[in-house]
Amino acid sequence: MEGQALAWVLFGVVIVILMALDLGVLDRRPAVLTLRQALARSAIWICAAGAFAAGIYLWHGSTPAAEFSAGYLVELSLSVDNLFVFLVIFGYFRVPREYQHKALFWGIIGALILRGLFIVMGVALLQSFHWIGYVFGAFLVFTGLKMAFRSDEEVNPERNFALRIFRMFARVTKEYDRDRFFVKKERLLWATPLFVVLLVVESSDLVFAVDSIPAVLAITRDPFIVYTSNIFAILGLRSMYFALAGLMPLFHHLSYGLAFVLAFVGVKMLVADIYPVPIWAALSVIAVALAVSIASSLIWPPERKKG
């Protein structure tokens, strides 16, 4: 128990330091990230996750390290697929590029809390009710099949349930006020469109978590591994957004790879009592599926629409 508590404390310290450097040092003033800056920061977060996996290997052995790596791969891939939704949200609300970074940062702060609650609930359910594992497994298989055969749906932020409820009770200004979330007008507190964007981003991530957290729970039931792999994946999401926003259409086959991964981990959870799939085998299958979907996207680029 003491070792586990120490691991949580060290993880918390590392995350606080990295986020403080990111927001307090690198982003003290609103600015648009260049492609080189975005790629460099994305590489830093990926290297940080790799170093964390190496630390788990040295501290607890190969199996937890492999579980973290598999969970991180799944979460990172699902996060990249969800970047398209963030792209639509920012475009719909016409968020100036220099303010998008702040909206994503505070959206991730909220995700740290909400995903932690989701993970605690998921682990508690699995420990208390064994049959919940079959429900999660079936849900992942269903989600994977749905993702594989889905049509290109138009994302409409105005349909967001949290946004509808918020607008019923709050006052929202029509224009952005720099990078502020709230302003005072006539002694009354008004929300700015940037806070509305934050609300939509946060509630969208909540929907994403419904798919991603059961996927990692299919790999491991260790709350520490599930939470840390989630957090490392979403912490690099902001930088990846600016690096990949213009390249997202190129990865048009990624959704098929993710669909296969979700269905695979769902089946893994369903057959766990009959045949526990070794974690290294699961990690290999996940890595190969994602690599093939990315490679096929680059080899066979999407056809350009005429006219």
C-alpha positions as CSV (number, residue, x, y, z in Angstrom):
1,M,0.0,0.0,0.0
2,E,2.9,2.4,0.8
3,G,4.5,1.8,-2.6
4,Q,1.1,2.4,-4.4
5,A,0.5,5.6,-2.5
6,L,4.0,6.8,-3.3
7,A,3.4,6.0,-7.0
8,W,0.2,8.1,-6.9
9,V,2.1,11.0,-5.2
10,L,5.0,10.9,-7.7
11,F,2.6,10.8,-10.7
12,G,0.7,13.8,-9.3
13,V,3.9,15.8,-8.8
14,V,5.1,15.0,-12.3
15,I,1.8,16.0,-13.9
16,V,1.5,19.2,-11.9
17,I,5.1,20.2,-12.9
18,L,4.5,19.4,-16.6
19,M,1.2,21.3,-16.8
20,A,2.6,24.3,-14.9
21,L,5.5,24.5,-17.4
22,D,3.1,24.1,-20.3
23,L,0.7,26.8,-19.2
24,G,2.8,29.0,-16.9
25,V,6.0,29.1,-18.9
26,L,5.3,28.1,-22.5
27,D,1.9,29.7,-22.8
28,R,1.9,32.7,-20.6
29,R,0.5,34.8,-23.5
30,P,-2.1,33.7,-26.1
31,A,-0.4,32.6,-29.3
32,V,-0.8,30.4,-32.3
33,L,1.4,27.3,-32.2
34,T,3.4,26.7,-35.3
35,L,3.6,23.2,-36.8
36,R,7.2,22.8,-35.6
37,Q,6.2,23.9,-32.0
38,A,3.2,21.6,-32.0
39,L,5.2,18.6,-33.2
40,A,8.0,19.3,-30.7
41,R,5.5,19.5,-27.8
42,S,3.7,16.3,-29.0
43,A,7.1,14.5,-29.1
44,I,7.8,15.7,-25.5
45,W,4.5,14.3,-24.2
46,I,5.1,11.0,-26.0
47,C,8.6,10.8,-24.6
48,A,7.2,11.5,-21.1
49,A,4.8,8.6,-21.5
50,G,7.6,6.4,-22.7
51,A,9.8,7.4,-19.7
52,F,6.8,6.7,-17.4
53,A,6.4,3.2,-18.9
54,A,10.1,2.6,-18.4
55,G,9.7,3.6,-14.8
56,I,6.8,1.2,-14.3
57,Y,9.0,-1.5,-15.9
58,L,11.9,-0.9,-13.5
59,W,9.6,-0.6,-10.5
60,H,6.9,-3.2,-11.0
61,G,8.0,-5.4,-14.0
62,S,7.1,-6.0,-17.6
63,T,3.4,-6.9,-17.3
64,P,2.3,-3.5,-15.7
65,A,4.5,-1.7,-18.2
66,A,2.9,-3.5,-21.1
67,E,-0.5,-2.8,-19.7
68,F,0.3,0.9,-19.5
69,S,1.7,0.9,-23.0
70,A,-1.4,-0.9,-24.4
71,G,-3.8,1.4,-22.6
72,Y,-1.8,4.5,-23.7
73,L,-1.9,3.3,-27.3
74,V,-5.7,2.8,-27.2
75,E,-6.4,6.1,-25.5
76,L,-4.0,8.1,-27.7
77,S,-5.5,6.6,-30.9
78,L,-9.1,7.3,-29.7
79,S,-8.1,10.8,-28.8
80,V,-6.6,11.5,-32.2
81,D,-9.8,10.2,-33.8
82,N,-11.8,12.6,-31.6
83,L,-9.6,15.6,-32.7
84,F,-12.0,15.9,-35.7
85,V,-14.8,16.8,-33.3
86,F,-12.7,19.5,-31.6
87,L,-11.9,20.9,-35.1
88,V,-15.6,21.1,-35.9
89,I,-16.4,22.8,-32.5
90,F,-13.7,25.5,-32.9
91,G,-14.7,26.1,-36.5
92,Y,-18.4,26.3,-35.7
93,F,-17.9,28.9,-32.9
94,R,-15.2,30.7,-34.9
95,V,-12.7,30.5,-32.0
96,P,-9.6,32.6,-32.8
97,R,-6.6,30.2,-33.0
98,E,-4.7,32.0,-30.3
99,Y,-7.5,31.2,-27.8
100,Q,-8.0,27.5,-28.8
101,H,-5.0,26.4,-26.7
102,K,-6.5,27.8,-23.5
103,A,-9.9,26.2,-24.1
104,L,-8.2,22.8,-24.7
105,F,-6.0,23.2,-21.6
106,W,-8.9,23.9,-19.2
107,G,-11.0,21.2,-21.0
108,I,-8.2,18.7,-20.0
109,I,-8.2,19.9,-16.4
110,G,-11.9,19.0,-16.2
111,A,-11.1,15.7,-18.0
112,L,-8.6,14.9,-15.2
113,I,-11.4,15.0,-12.6
114,L,-14.2,13.5,-14.6
115,R,-12.2,10.6,-16.0
116,G,-10.9,9.9,-12.5
117,L,-14.5,9.5,-11.3
118,F,-15.4,7.3,-14.2
119,I,-12.4,5.0,-13.6
120,V,-13.2,4.7,-9.9
121,M,-16.8,3.8,-10.7
122,G,-15.8,1.3,-13.4
123,V,-13.2,-0.5,-11.3
124,A,-15.7,-0.6,-8.3
125,L,-18.4,-2.1,-10.5
126,L,-16.0,-4.7,-12.0
127,Q,-14.8,-5.7,-8.5
128,S,-18.3,-5.9,-7.1
129,F,-20.2,-7.5,-10.0
130,H,-18.3,-10.0,-12.2
131,W,-21.0,-9.9,-14.9
132,I,-20.3,-6.2,-15.5
133,G,-17.2,-7.4,-17.4
134,Y,-19.4,-9.1,-20.0
135,V,-21.6,-5.9,-20.3
136,F,-18.5,-3.8,-20.9
137,G,-17.1,-6.4,-23.4
138,A,-20.3,-6.5,-25.4
139,F,-20.6,-2.7,-25.4
140,L,-17.0,-2.5,-26.8
141,V,-17.8,-5.0,-29.6
142,F,-21.0,-3.1,-30.4
143,T,-19.1,0.2,-30.4
144,G,-16.4,-1.2,-32.7
145,L,-18.9,-2.5,-35.2
146,K,-20.8,0.7,-35.1
147,M,-17.6,2.7,-35.8
148,A,-16.7,0.4,-38.7
149,F,-20.0,0.8,-40.5
150,R,-20.8,4.4,-39.5
151,S,-21.5,6.9,-42.2
152,D,-19.9,10.4,-42.2
153,E,-22.2,12.1,-39.7
154,E,-22.3,15.9,-39.5
155,V,-21.3,17.1,-36.0
156,N,-23.6,19.9,-34.8
157,P,-22.4,21.5,-31.5
158,E,-25.8,23.2,-31.1
159,R,-27.2,19.7,-30.3
160,N,-24.9,19.4,-27.3
161,F,-27.1,18.7,-24.2
162,A,-24.8,20.6,-21.8
163,L,-24.9,23.7,-24.0
164,R,-28.7,23.6,-24.3
165,I,-29.1,23.5,-20.5
166,F,-26.5,26.2,-19.9
167,R,-28.2,28.6,-22.3
168,M,-31.4,28.2,-20.4
169,F,-30.0,29.7,-17.2
170,A,-26.9,31.8,-18.2
171,R,-26.2,35.1,-20.0
172,V,-23.7,34.8,-22.9
173,T,-22.0,37.7,-24.7
174,K,-22.1,37.7,-28.5
175,E,-18.4,38.5,-28.9
176,Y,-15.1,37.1,-27.5
177,D,-13.4,39.2,-24.9
178,R,-9.8,38.2,-25.5
179,D,-9.2,34.8,-23.7
180,R,-11.6,35.4,-20.9
181,F,-14.3,32.9,-19.9
182,F,-16.4,35.5,-17.9
183,V,-16.9,39.3,-18.0
184,K,-18.9,41.8,-16.0
185,K,-21.4,43.9,-17.8
186,E,-23.8,46.2,-15.9
187,R,-22.7,44.6,-12.6
188,L,-23.8,41.2,-13.9
189,L,-21.6,38.3,-14.7
190,W,-21.7,37.1,-18.3
191,A,-20.2,34.1,-19.9
192,T,-18.2,34.6,-23.1
193,P,-18.4,32.4,-26.2
194,L,-15.0,30.9,-25.1
195,F,-16.6,29.4,-22.0
196,V,-19.4,28.0,-24.2
197,V,-16.7,26.3,-26.3
198,L,-15.1,25.0,-23.1
199,L,-18.4,23.6,-22.0
200,V,-19.0,21.8,-25.3
201,V,-15.4,20.4,-25.4
202,E,-15.8,19.2,-21.8
203,S,-19.1,17.5,-22.4
204,S,-17.8,16.0,-25.6
205,D,-14.9,14.5,-23.8
206,L,-17.3,13.0,-21.3
207,V,-19.0,11.1,-24.2
208,F,-15.6,10.0,-25.5
209,A,-14.7,8.6,-22.0
210,V,-17.7,6.2,-22.2
211,D,-15.9,4.4,-25.0
212,S,-12.3,4.8,-24.0
213,I,-12.3,3.9,-20.3
214,P,-14.0,0.5,-20.7
215,A,-11.5,-0.2,-23.5
216,V,-8.6,0.3,-21.1
217,L,-10.5,-1.6,-18.3
218,A,-10.5,-4.5,-20.8
219,I,-6.7,-4.5,-20.7
220,T,-6.2,-4.0,-17.0
221,R,-8.2,-3.5,-13.8
222,D,-5.4,-1.6,-12.0
223,P,-6.8,1.9,-11.4
224,F,-3.3,3.4,-11.4
225,I,-2.5,2.0,-14.9
226,V,-5.9,2.9,-16.3
227,Y,-5.8,6.5,-15.0
228,T,-2.2,7.3,-15.8
229,S,-2.5,5.9,-19.4
230,N,-5.7,8.0,-19.8
231,I,-4.0,11.2,-18.5
232,F,-0.8,10.9,-20.5
233,A,-2.9,10.4,-23.7
234,I,-5.1,13.4,-23.2
235,L,-2.3,15.7,-21.9
236,G,-0.6,15.5,-25.3
237,L,-3.9,16.1,-27.1
238,R,-3.6,19.9,-27.2
239,S,-0.3,19.9,-29.0
240,M,-1.4,17.1,-31.3
241,Y,-4.5,19.1,-32.2
242,F,-2.3,21.9,-33.6
243,A,0.0,19.4,-35.2
244,L,-2.6,17.2,-36.8
245,A,-5.6,19.5,-37.4
246,G,-4.7,20.1,-41.0
247,L,-3.7,16.4,-41.5
248,M,-6.7,14.7,-40.0
249,P,-8.4,14.0,-43.4
250,L,-5.3,12.0,-44.4
251,F,-6.0,9.4,-41.7
252,H,-9.3,8.3,-43.2
253,H,-8.7,4.6,-42.4
254,L,-7.8,5.2,-38.8
255,S,-11.5,4.7,-37.7
256,Y,-11.4,1.2,-39.1
257,G,-8.3,0.4,-37.1
258,L,-9.9,1.8,-34.0
259,A,-13.1,-0.2,-34.7
260,F,-11.0,-3.4,-34.8
261,V,-9.2,-2.4,-31.6
262,L,-12.4,-1.8,-29.7
263,A,-13.9,-5.0,-30.9
264,F,-10.7,-6.9,-30.1
265,V,-10.5,-5.7,-26.5
266,G,-14.2,-6.3,-26.1
267,V,-13.8,-9.9,-27.2
268,K,-10.7,-10.1,-24.9
269,M,-12.9,-9.1,-22.0
270,L,-15.7,-11.5,-22.9
271,V,-13.4,-14.6,-23.1
272,A,-11.2,-13.6,-20.1
273,D,-12.6,-16.5,-18.0
274,I,-12.0,-19.0,-20.7
275,Y,-8.8,-17.8,-22.2
276,P,-6.9,-14.8,-20.7
277,V,-5.2,-13.2,-23.7
278,P,-1.5,-12.4,-22.7
279,I,-0.9,-8.7,-22.4
280,W,2.0,-8.8,-24.8
281,A,-0.1,-10.4,-27.4
282,A,-2.9,-7.8,-26.9
283,L,-0.3,-5.0,-27.1
284,S,1.1,-6.4,-30.4
285,V,-2.4,-6.8,-32.0
286,I,-3.3,-3.2,-31.0
287,A,0.0,-1.8,-32.3
288,V,-0.3,-3.7,-35.6
289,A,-3.9,-2.8,-36.2
290,L,-3.2,0.9,-35.7
291,A,0.0,0.8,-37.8
292,V,-1.8,-0.9,-40.7
293,S,-4.7,1.6,-40.6
294,I,-2.3,4.6,-40.6
295,A,-0.1,3.0,-43.4
296,S,-3.1,2.2,-45.6
297,S,-4.3,5.8,-45.2
298,L,-1.0,7.1,-46.5
299,I,-0.7,4.5,-49.3
300,W,-4.3,5.0,-50.5
301,P,-5.1,8.7,-49.8
302,P,-8.7,9.8,-49.9
303,E,-10.2,10.7,-53.2
304,R,-10.7,14.4,-53.8
305,K,-14.3,15.5,-54.4
306,K,-14.8,17.0,-57.9
307,G,-16.3,20.4,-58.1
